[in-house]
Amino acid sequence: MRKSIVTQESPDARKGIDWLDLESIARVEITSEDPLQPIESALQPIGAPGWCADAPGLQRIRVLFDHPQRISRIYLLISDEEAARTQEFVLRYAQDGGDTFREIVRQQFTFAPPGTTVEQEEYQVELAGVTALELEIVPDLSGGTAKAKLGRLLFA
């Protein structure tokens, strides 16, 4: 019997997934960030603990590609072991440099520590000519003081 122990956060362990190297092909715009948890750490398959906003409320992360991309897979990981809350995120894409966005998915998730602390999503899509992807997060639909967090955001 062959056996492997993999962590919950190891999408790169799945054979055949070639995640885009965003550092070399895109720039990122964000509404805010905690200096101890910068956006760069959330846009890599492995590594640091991810991004966190520096203030509560709606946050946007926009990835602007240097050249149009074909996107077939989107991986998203958000965790919160501190605050019980219901958040909503919207993932959008543009093919015109970011002037007109089309919605890919809109989803709500309820964090209820200590039991429910991780939202992990993987979407299979067929998007051609993508010039921008945008993730909008409302960290607490009740208007509380929770800050948006993002463990990973990967594209293939």
Stockholm file with secondary structure:
# STOCKHOLM 1.0

chainA/1-156         MRKSIVTQESPDARKGIDWLDLESIARVEITSEDPLQPIESALQPIGAPGWCADAPGLQRIRVLFDHPQRISRIYLLISDEEAARTQEFVLRYAQDGGDTFREIVRQQFTFAPPGTTVEQEEYQVELAGVTALELEIVPDLSGGTAKAKLGRLLFA
#=GR chainA/1-156 SS CCCCCCCSSCGGGSTTCCCCCHHHHEEEEESCCCTTSCGGGGSSSSSSCCEEEEEESCEEEEEEEEEEEEEEEEEEEEECSSCCEEEEEEEEEESSSSSSEEEEEEEEEEEBTTTBCEEEEEEEEEEEEEEEEEEEEESCTTCCSCEEEESEEEEC
#=GC SS_cons         CCCCCCCSSCGGGSTTCCCCCHHHHEEEEESCCCTTSCGGGGSSSSSSCCEEEEEESCEEEEEEEEEEEEEEEEEEEEECSSCCEEEEEEEEEESSSSSSEEEEEEEEEEEBTTTBCEEEEEEEEEEEEEEEEEEEEESCTTCCSCEEEESEEEEC
//
